[in-house]
C-alpha cells in the first residue's frame, strides 16, 4: 500500500475500511484491503493469492455468524492462510501456523472419510471460484453503463460434479445472484445491484463457448443500442401532434402535464400530455375527459427488445388494437408489447405507435 499510495496509504486504507483507525484493524480488515486494492497494491501475490483472500473472507464471515466449520474447513483455511502469508513475505508468521495444520490433519485421520465432491472440491470452494470467475470477467467493464447482466455457464459432465455445482450455486445461505451482485459492488462495478444474473449447467461443452480447460465461462450481456419510437395523436387533443419516445426512460401518459396530490404536491409529470377538457369544443371534451391524469406508461423492455404499455389504474382503461383486433392480453393485468401500427386507446383518445427504424 505504501509503494502504491506513498504517504497517503493510511488514508486510502481507511477509506476502504469506513474510516476505521489503524489501531483497530484486525485480520478481516487486512483481507479486505488485499481484496479491494488487489489491482493497485497486491498484484504480486497473483490471482491465486487474491482467491485465497476471498476464501478466507468467507470463512471469517461464517465464523462471525457462528456457522459450523468442520475440521476439514478449518485445516483448509489455515493452509490458505499460510500460503497467503508466504505470498506477502510473512514467512515467520506462516511457520508458526504449520504445526496447527499438522495437528488438524491428525484429527482428520480419526474421522470418517467424507464422500468426495467434484474431485474433492467442497461447495464453498466452488462457490468462491465461481464468484472469482465472475469478477475477473467483469473487471474490464466495471464502469461500462451498457452492462446489464451476465450468465454463468457451468460445466458439469457427471452427477457428482453437477451435485457439487448445484450445492455451490443454489445451496449457500446467500442466494447466488445476490452474492454476485455484492461481490461486484465491492469491486466497484457500476449499478451492480441492478444486474441480471443467471446460470446454466452443461453436460458437455456447448457450441460457441470456449471453456479453455476451466469449469465455467461467464458471458456478459450488454444493453441494446438505444431504441426509439413515435406516438402520433389520432384522436383527442394533446399539446403535440406526435411524440418521440426513447428506450432510456419511461414515458408517462395522462391528462395535464403535472399531477398533484390533495396537498398540491407534484407526484407525476406526464410526457405525453392530453389537454384538460375545460375550454375544448364538445367533441374534444368528450374524448379528453376519458383520459385520466395518470393514465398509462410506456417503457422499454430490454430483455424482450420491445416497448410495452401498461395501464396505471385509469378510470376508462387502456387497450391495444392491432390490425383491427384487440390484443388478447388485458393491459390492466400485464404490460402489452407494442408493434408498429398498434393503436393505443386511452379511454376514447387514441395514439398510433411506430418503431422509429420501421417508419
N, C-alpha and C positions, 0 to 999 in steps of 0.2 A: 504494500500500500504506500509506503514511504517513497519507494522508487517511482511509482506511478503518479503520485499526487504531491510529492515533496512535503513541505511544511503543512500543507492543508490536509494531510491524510487522516488526522483525527477528526477534523470537521466533516470530511467526506464519510468516514465510518459512522459518525454519529447521525448523519443524515439518513443512512441506511437503517440504523437501529433506533429510529424515532427519538433522537437526541439523548439517548442513554449515555451517561458519563462512563469513561473507560474503566474506572474502579469498580463498576457494576457489571462489566461484561463477563459472560460465562461461556461455556462450551457451545451452547446453542447460538449465541451471538457470533462467535468466531466462524461457525459453519455457515451462518447466514452471510457473513462478509465474503467468505470464499465463493459461495454460490452466486451471490448477486454481483460481485465485482470480478468474476472469473475472467471475462474477456479483456478487462483493462489491467488487472493486477496479478492474476493467478494462472495465466495460460501455461506457464511452465510445468504445472502439475498434470497437464493433459486432460482430455475428456474423461479418461478413467478416474482421475483424481476428482474431477467435478462430480462424476456419478457416485463416487464413494461419499462425497459430502452430502449429496442429495439423499442417499440411502440413510446416512446417519441422522440427517434432519428428520426423516420419517420415523426412525426408531426412537429418537428423542421425543417426538410428539406422542407416539404410542405410550412411551413410558410416563410422560407427563400426565396423560389421561388415564393412567393406571390400567392400561391394556396388558393382557398376559403376554409375556415374552418367554419363549421356550429356551432351553439350554442351547439349542442349535442357533436360534436367533441371536442370543447373547454372544455366542462364540463368533458368529459371522460379523457381528457389529464390532467386536474387538479386533478381529482380523482386518476389517476395513479401516478401523481407527489407526492401527499400526501402519498400514500401507500409506494412509494419508499423512501421518506424522513423518514418515520417511520421505514422502514426496516434498514436504515443505522444509526438510532438513532438521527435524526434531528427532534425531536418532536416539538420544538418551532417553527421552520420554517413551519412545517406541520399545526400547529394550526393557523398560520396567514393566510393560504390559505383556511381554511374551510369556512369562511364567503363568499368568492367569489364563491364557489361551490353552496352555498345556493342561492345566487343572480341569478346564471345561471339557477338553477332549477326553480325559479320563472318565468324567461323569457321563459323557455321551456313550462311552463303551458299555456302561452298565445299564443303559436304557434300551427298550425295544427299538429295533431298526425301523424307521418310518418308510412308508412306500415312496418310491421315487416319483417325483412330479416333473415332467418335462425335462428329462436329463438331469434331475437333481436340483433344478432351479425352483425356488419357492415362489408362490404367487406375489409376495411382497417385492421380491427382486424383479419379477417380470413386470409388475406394475410400475416400478421405478424406471425400468428400461424403456417401457412404452412412453412414459412421460418425458424421459430424456430425448427419445427419438422425435417426439412432437416438438419439443423446444428447439432442438437442433434444426428441424425443418423450417420452423417459423422464424428463427433468429434473423435471417437476412431480410425479413419482411416485417419487422416489428413496428415500423412506422408507416406501413402501407395502408392507406384508408380503403383500398379496394379489397382487402382480405375480409371475407365474410364467413369462412368456415373451413373445416378440414374433415377428412375421413382417414381413419387408421385401418389399414389392411393388414391383418394378422395371418401369418401362415401357420396352419395347424393341421398337418397331414395325418395325424393319428389321434385316437381317442384320449390317451394321456396328455398329449400336447394341447388338444382342444380344451380338455377339462382344466388344465393349468391356466390357459389363456383366459377362459371364461371366469375363473376364480380371480385372476389378476385384474380383469376389466370390470366384472359385474359383482364380485364378491367382497369388495372393500367397503369400509364404513362410509367413506365419502364417495358419492356417485362419480363414475369415471369422467363424464363430461364436465362436472363441476371441478374435479381435481385438475383437469387440463386447463380450464379457464383460470383457476387460481395460480397454477404454475406459470402460465403465460403472463398473467397480470404481474406476478412477482418479477418477471424478467423484462417488464416494460413494454409489453405488446399493447398497442393502441386498441381500445374498446374490446379488450379480451372477454369481458363479461357478456358481450353480445354475439360471440362467435358460435356458430352451429357446429357441434361435434358429433360425429357418428363413427361406427366401426363395423368392419365386416371380417368374418373368419373365412379362410380359404383352405380347402383340402389340398389343392395344388396351385402352383403359380399361375395366375390368370394372364391371359394375353394382354400385352400393353403395360404390364407392371414389371419393373426390374428390381427384385429384392436384393441382388448382389450379395448373396450369402447371409443376409440378415433375416430376422424373424418377422419383421414388419416394415411396411412402407407407409409414409404419411403423404397424402395427396391434399394439396391446398386448393380451396375454391375461392375464386375472386368474383367480385361483383361484375355484373354485366355492364356494358357500356351504357351510358345514360339513354333511357328511352323517353320518348315524348309522344304526345297525342293532342288532338284538338277537340274541344267541346263546342258545338255550334248550337245556338239557341234556335229551336224550331218553333216553339210555342211558349208564350209568356213574355214578360217584359223584364229584361235584365240590363245591367249597366254597360254591357258589351255585347256585340253580336256573336263573338266567339272568344274562346279562352284557350290559351296554351297551358297544358299540364305536363309536368316532368316527373321522372321516377324518383327524384331526390327528396320529395316532400309530399305529404298527404294534402288533398285538396278538399276542404270543407265546402259544402254547397248549402245555401239556405236563403231565406228572405232577410234583407238588410245586411249591411256589412258587419256590424258589431252585434253580438248577442250579449245581453246583460242579465244579471240575476235581479232579485227583488230589491236589493240594496243599490242597484245601479252599477255594480262592478262588472267589467267586461270578462266574460268567461269563454268567448269564442269569437274568432274573426273568420268570416266566410271569404273564400277566394272567388267562388262563382256566386255572384250576388243578384238575386231577383229583387226587384223594387217592391217597396211596401205598397199595398193596394190603394192607400189613400191618394186621391188626386188622379188615378188612372181612369181611362174610359171603361165602360161597363164590361166589355169582353176581356180586357186585360185584368180588370179587377177580379172577375170570376175565376180566371186562371191563377193569378198570383196569390190569391188568398188561400189556395190549397197547398202552397209551399210553406212548410214550417220554417221557423227561424233557424233551427238546427235540423236540417232535413236529412242529408246524406253525406257520405265521404268517399272520395276516390283515393285509392292508394295502389302503389306498385308492389306486386308480389315477386321478390327476386327469385325464389325457388322455381316458380312457375313461369317467370318471364312475362307476366301479363298484368295489366291494370285491372283492379277489382272495384266494385261499387258495393257499399253496404248501406243499409237504412239505419238512421240514427234515432229510431223510435219516433218517427214523424207521425203526424196525425192522419194524413191522407195516404201514406205509404209510398214505397218506391218499387218500380217494376222495370224489367228489361224486355224489349220486344226485338227479336232477331228474325229477319226475313219474314215479317208479318205474323210471327207466332211468339207467344210469351216463353221466356226461358224457364224451364221446369224446376228451377231452384228458387224457393221463396227468399227474396232478399232480406226480409226481416229476420230470418233464421241463420243465414250464412252469406258471406260476400259472394258476389257473382263475377266470374272472369268476363271481361269485355272483349268483343271482337269489333273490327272495323265495320261500320254501318249500323251497329246496335243503337236503338233508340232507348234513352233512359227517361222514364216518366216519373216526375216528382209531383204526385197528385195529378193535376191536369197539365202542368208545364212539361216541356219536353226538350231534351238535349240529344244531339247526334254525336256519337263517339267515333273518332277516326284516328288510328295509329299513324303517327307522323310519316314514317317511312313508307306507308302504304297509300298516301294521298295521291 
